Amino acid sequence: MAQIPTRGISQFKSKLIGGGARPNLFEVDVTFPQAVNQNLGIQGDGDGKFDSENFRFLCKSAALPGSNVASIEVPFRGRTLKVAGDRTFDVWTVTVINDENFSHRRAFEAWMQNVAQYGDHSGMTDPADYMGNAIVYQLGRSASNQQGNNTTGEESRILAQYRFIDIFPTAVSAIDLSYDSSDTIEEFTVEFQVQYYFPEKPGDGA
């Protein structure tokens, strides 16, 4: 009778490298398209650019993307053969903490305003003008030096990163206002359409 070795808690501990990745250790970098950035002074905070460095702190949640490849079913004599179909990309959503400057909410509203105006059907028509990029970094619990040893330095270790190509927002969520809400900070979500994404070597472009 076939057997497998007994697995104990000590063996499990030795396989859990780094104590496991933590979902609250991440950072998001969004790059606005240049044509939109030039117009942010109209609807934004007036400085004519998106504050990506501040956004790294106020982006409350995001997601490492899933991977989807559809299947095509081909019937054959009462059976079904499944062959690989096209790859699809899900909507990517981030949650943003709203500060009193409203700088990030105004920036994303302005991005959408450039895509489709509020009062009429006009807007940017060249995709290169209104599509930007983004990177999501999964961070480790400790930094590491060039020899790979754990340190307590000022740089965080990047475990994984995903680059999103040619994204643009299609929804900025409402912010509910109520006398009943207390001891809380406003936040909102932004939904992005994604042309494609790919995992890249940790640290590339960081």
C-alpha positions in Angstrom: 0.0 0.0 0.0 1.4 3.4 -1.0 2.2 5.8 1.8 3.3 9.4 2.2 5.3 10.9 5.0 3.6 12.3 8.1 3.5 16.2 7.9 4.0 17.9 11.2 3.7 21.5 12.4 7.5 21.9 12.4 7.8 20.9 8.8 5.0 23.3 7.9 6.8 26.1 9.8 10.0 25.6 7.7 8.0 25.9 4.5 6.2 29.1 5.4 8.9 31.4 4.1 9.0 34.9 5.7 6.0 34.0 7.9 3.7 34.4 4.8 2.9 37.4 2.7 0.6 40.0 4.3 -2.3 41.7 2.4 -1.9 45.0 4.2 1.7 45.5 3.0 1.3 47.0 -0.5 1.8 50.1 -2.5 0.1 51.4 -5.6 1.6 53.8 -8.1 -0.8 55.3 -10.7 0.6 57.3 -13.7 -1.9 59.7 -15.2 -1.7 60.3 -19.0 0.2 63.4 -19.8 -2.6 65.0 -21.7 -5.0 64.6 -18.7 -2.4 65.8 -16.3 -2.1 69.0 -18.1 -5.8 69.7 -17.7 -6.1 68.8 -14.0 -5.8 72.5 -12.9 -9.4 72.9 -14.2 -11.1 70.4 -12.0 -8.2 69.4 -9.7 -6.2 71.1 -7.0 -4.8 73.7 -9.3 -1.2 72.6 -9.5 -1.8 70.8 -12.8 -0.5 67.4 -11.8 -1.6 64.2 -10.0 0.2 63.7 -6.6 1.3 60.1 -7.1 3.5 60.2 -4.0 0.6 61.2 -1.7 -1.6 58.6 -3.5 0.8 55.8 -2.3 -0.2 56.6 1.2 -4.0 57.2 0.7 -4.7 54.2 -1.5 -6.4 52.1 1.1 -7.0 48.9 -0.9 -6.3 47.4 -4.3 -5.8 43.9 -5.7 -3.2 41.7 -7.3 -5.0 40.7 -10.5 -6.4 37.3 -11.2 -5.6 35.5 -14.4 -8.3 34.4 -16.8 -8.1 32.3 -20.0 -11.4 31.3 -21.5 -12.1 27.9 -22.9 -13.8 27.0 -26.1 -15.9 23.8 -26.1 -15.8 21.8 -29.3 -18.4 18.9 -29.4 -17.3 15.6 -30.9 -19.4 12.5 -31.0 -21.2 13.0 -27.7 -18.1 14.4 -25.9 -16.8 17.9 -25.5 -13.2 18.9 -26.2 -12.0 22.0 -24.3 -9.4 24.1 -26.0 -7.8 27.4 -24.9 -9.6 30.6 -25.9 -8.9 34.2 -25.4 -7.4 35.9 -22.3 -9.7 38.4 -20.6 -8.9 41.1 -18.0 -11.1 42.0 -15.1 -12.0 45.5 -14.0 -9.4 46.7 -11.5 -10.7 48.6 -8.4 -8.9 50.7 -5.8 -10.2 52.3 -2.6 -9.0 55.7 -1.8 -9.0 57.6 1.6 -10.5 61.1 1.0 -8.6 64.0 2.6 -9.9 67.5 3.1 -8.2 68.7 -0.1 -10.3 66.3 -2.2 -7.2 66.3 -4.4 -7.4 62.6 -5.5 -11.1 62.5 -5.9 -11.0 65.7 -8.0 -8.1 64.3 -10.0 -10.0 61.1 -10.9 -13.2 63.1 -11.7 -11.1 65.3 -14.0 -9.6 62.2 -15.7 -13.2 61.0 -16.4 -14.2 64.5 -17.4 -11.5 64.5 -20.1 -12.8 61.2 -21.4 -16.4 62.2 -21.4 -17.6 65.7 -20.6 -20.5 66.2 -18.2 -22.6 68.5 -20.4 -22.2 67.0 -23.8 -20.8 64.0 -25.7 -17.3 65.5 -26.3 -14.1 64.3 -24.9 -10.7 63.0 -25.8 -10.8 60.6 -28.8 -7.2 59.4 -29.0 -6.7 56.5 -26.6 -3.1 57.6 -26.1 -4.4 60.9 -24.6 -6.6 59.4 -21.8 -5.0 56.0 -20.9 -2.4 55.7 -18.2 -0.5 53.0 -16.3 -0.2 51.6 -12.8 1.9 49.3 -10.7 0.9 47.3 -7.6 3.8 46.3 -5.2 3.4 43.5 -2.7 5.8 44.3 0.1 7.6 42.2 2.6 7.6 42.6 6.4 11.3 43.6 6.5 13.8 45.2 4.3 16.8 43.2 2.9 20.3 44.2 1.9 22.2 43.1 -1.2 23.1 39.8 0.5 19.5 39.0 1.2 19.8 39.4 4.9 16.9 41.0 6.8 17.6 44.6 7.9 15.7 47.5 9.5 16.5 50.0 6.8 14.2 52.6 5.2 13.5 50.6 2.1 10.8 47.9 1.9 11.5 44.6 0.2 9.3 44.1 -2.9 8.0 40.5 -3.1 6.0 40.8 -6.3 4.7 43.5 -8.6 2.2 43.8 -11.4 2.2 46.4 -14.1 -1.2 47.6 -15.6 -1.0 48.9 -19.1 -3.4 51.5 -20.7 -5.9 51.9 -17.9 -8.6 54.5 -17.6 -11.3 55.1 -14.9 -15.0 54.3 -15.8 -16.5 54.8 -12.3 -15.8 56.9 -9.3 -18.1 55.8 -6.4 -20.4 58.0 -4.4 -19.5 59.2 -0.9 -22.4 58.8 1.5 -23.0 61.8 3.7 -25.0 61.4 6.9 -25.4 62.9 10.4 -25.3 59.3 11.7 -21.8 58.8 10.5 -19.1 59.6 13.1 -15.7 58.4 14.0 -15.0 57.5 10.3 -13.1 58.9 7.4 -14.6 59.3 3.9 -13.4 56.9 1.2 -14.4 56.1 -2.3 -13.6 53.5 -5.0 -12.3 54.0 -8.6 -12.9 51.3 -11.2 -10.4 51.0 -14.1 -10.7 49.3 -17.4 -7.5 47.5 -18.2 -6.1 46.6 -21.6 -3.7 44.1 -20.1 -1.3 43.6 -17.2 1.7 41.4 -16.5 3.8 40.3 -13.6 7.3 41.7 -13.7 10.6 41.1 -11.9 10.3 42.7 -8.4 12.1 46.1 -8.4 11.8 46.8 -12.1 10.9 50.5 -12.4 10.4 50.8 -8.6 
